[in-house]
Structure formats: C-alpha cells, structure tokens
Amino acid sequence: MAHGYLLASFLSPITNQRSDHYGGSLANRLRFPLELFRAVRTVWPQHKPMSVRVSATDWVAGGTTGADSVLIARAFKEAGCDVFDVSTGQTDPSSKPVYGRMFQASFSEQIRLEVDIATMAVGAVTSADQVNTLLISGRADLVALARPHLADPYFTLHAAAQLGYEGVTWPSQYLSGAQQLHALHRRARDDAARKSD
Ligand SMILES: Cc1cc2nc3c(=O)[nH]c(=O)nc-3n(C[C@H](O)[C@H](O)[C@H](O)COP(=O)(O)O)c2cc1C
C-alpha cells in the first residue's frame, strides 16, 4: 500500500483522481484498500499477523501527511492489522523528501504513539546501534533494513558479533569465521572497557 503501487494510488489524494465513491474523502480513498485487507484477513489465519506498508507522507503539498497516516493506521488497526510498516513517498515525482539518518522514523513514532499499533520503521537505518536506539526509545517495534543488506549480505551476522550476541545461526561451513569475528569483537569490547576504567 506504499510507493505508488495499486493500493497506494487509492490512498493518496495526489494519485487518486476518482470521482466515484472510491475517491475524494479519506474514507472513500480508504474504501478499496480496506475491502481488500478485510478479504485477505478473513482467509489468513487469525493467529498469524498481517502488516500493511504505507507511504506515511507524499512529501507533496496537498498530499498525504503524518496526521492523515494516523487516521489510515487507525482504520487498518480496526480492520485487524497487527503491524504498520511506515515508509514514505515515491508516490509522485514532484515530491520533496527530507532525507537523513532514519528519516522516516518520526512517522513510525507518531503512528505508534497516537494509534497504539505496533510499527516497523524503515529507511536509512544503517547500523545495529541505530536499530537498538529506535527500539529502546519506543519509536518502533521492528526495524527493517534494505540497502545495508545489499552492501553486506552478512550484516545481521556481523552486527550480532559486534554486540556479542551468539543466538544467530551461521552456516556451518563458516563457523571458523564466526569464531574469529566474535573473538575480535570481544577483544575490542574488552579494550574499550579497560580504557574507560
Ligand atoms: C533493490 C530494492 C528493491 C526494493 N523494492 C521494494 C518494493 O518492491 N516495495 C517496497 O515497498 N519497498 C521496496 N524497497 C524499499 C525498501 O523496502 C526500503 O523501504 C528502502 O530501501 C529504505 O530502506 P533502506 O534505507 O534500509 O534501504 C526496495 C529497496 C531496494 C534497495
């Protein structure tokens, strides 16, 4: 439901130019995405979660805003959505995104706090420390990373080693590499602790 895909094109007042009861007011723009969500919810097992990704702002004057996204998230929560995955933009070429570190997290935070629904933050999150900061400060319940995994397919394994977390599974052929990396990080953590004493 984000980034100009079919359902996003209904939600955004920029792309939804319809004059029937699927266009115009927010309630009308929500109608088709909600109909579809409810249809999926009825066949998807109740005990399994469903998430919705939105573009929380179009970054365009007259487009969807964070405040609109609060109303959108509330409607999906009432329809049985468990997790709101909060991206932004890519709905109209005239958009003027304000990029920066974790630049979409404020929308995740707003929706999480105002709607009381679990959120997933995404966008320019590049380190495990940033992930933990977002989680600990209550700005999101989940954090997803895309491009860092393209640059480093072992991002998760490396982050786990950096944090001294041994609960992730390495391919057994790589275990000697895992042991070495954990040892290097352990030494670095010990050195840093000694220096701060
Ligand atoms: C190669 C690639 C393909 C992507 N495809 C999609 C997609 O089909 N749908 C979508 O919602 N986001 C898509 N994204 C966006 C990512 O899910 C993510 O929101 C975005 O890259 C920002 O997070 P990042 O800074 O961690 O990369 C794609 C990203 C990349 C790099």
The ligand as a Tripos MOL2 file, in Angstrom:
@<TRIPOS>MOLECULE
LIG
   31    33     1     0     0
SMALL
NO_CHARGES

@<TRIPOS>ATOM
      1 C1         16.5100   -3.2340   -4.5840 C.3       1 LIG1
      2 C2         15.3870   -2.6960   -3.7390 C.ar      1 LIG1
      3 C3         14.0820   -3.0740   -4.0510 C.ar      1 LIG1
      4 C4         13.0100   -2.5810   -3.2860 C.ar      1 LIG1
      5 N1         11.7200   -2.9710   -3.5780 N.ar      1 LIG1
      6 C5         10.7030   -2.5260   -2.8280 C.ar      1 LIG1
      7 C6          9.3670   -2.9480   -3.0970 C.ar      1 LIG1
      8 O1          9.0910   -3.6890   -4.0380 O.2       1 LIG1
      9 N2          8.3790   -2.4920   -2.2860 N.ar      1 LIG1
     10 C7          8.6340   -1.6620   -1.2480 C.ar      1 LIG1
     11 O2          7.7040   -1.2730   -0.5310 O.2       1 LIG1
     12 N3          9.8980   -1.2350   -0.9740 N.ar      1 LIG1
     13 C8         10.9040   -1.6540   -1.7360 C.ar      1 LIG1
     14 N4         12.1920   -1.2320   -1.4670 N.ar      1 LIG1
     15 C9         12.3870   -0.2500   -0.3930 C.3       1 LIG1
     16 C10        12.9040   -0.9070    0.8610 C.3       1 LIG1
     17 O3         11.9750   -1.8250    1.3630 O.3       1 LIG1
     18 C11        13.1880    0.1530    1.9250 C.3       1 LIG1
     19 O4         11.9830    0.7250    2.3620 O.3       1 LIG1
     20 C12        14.0860    1.2740    1.3970 C.3       1 LIG1
     21 O5         15.1550    0.7300    0.6520 O.3       1 LIG1
     22 C13        14.6060    2.1380    2.5310 C.3       1 LIG1
     23 O6         15.3060    1.3620    3.4580 O.3       1 LIG1
     24 P1         16.9220    1.2740    3.4160 P.3       1 LIG1
     25 O7         17.4090    2.6790    3.6400 O.co2     1 LIG1
     26 O8         17.2380    0.3170    4.5310 O.co2     1 LIG1
     27 O9         17.3030    0.7480    2.0550 O.co2     1 LIG1
     28 C14        13.2570   -1.6830   -2.2140 C.ar      1 LIG1
     29 C15        14.5850   -1.3190   -1.9310 C.ar      1 LIG1
     30 C16        15.6410   -1.7950   -2.6790 C.ar      1 LIG1
     31 C17        17.0440   -1.3630   -2.3380 C.3       1 LIG1
@<TRIPOS>BOND
     1     1     2 1
     2     2     3 ar
     3     2    30 ar
     4     3     4 ar
     5     4     5 ar
     6     4    28 ar
     7     5     6 ar
     8     6     7 ar
     9     6    13 1
    10     7     8 2
    11     7     9 ar
    12     9    10 ar
    13    10    11 2
    14    10    12 ar
    15    12    13 ar
    16    13    14 ar
    17    14    15 1
    18    14    28 ar
    19    15    16 1
    20    16    17 1
    21    16    18 1
    22    18    19 1
    23    18    20 1
    24    20    21 1
    25    20    22 1
    26    22    23 1
    27    23    24 1
    28    24    25 2
    29    24    26 1
    30    24    27 1
    31    28    29 ar
    32    29    30 ar
    33    30    31 1
@<TRIPOS>SUBSTRUCTURE
     1 LIG1         1 GROUP 0 **** ****
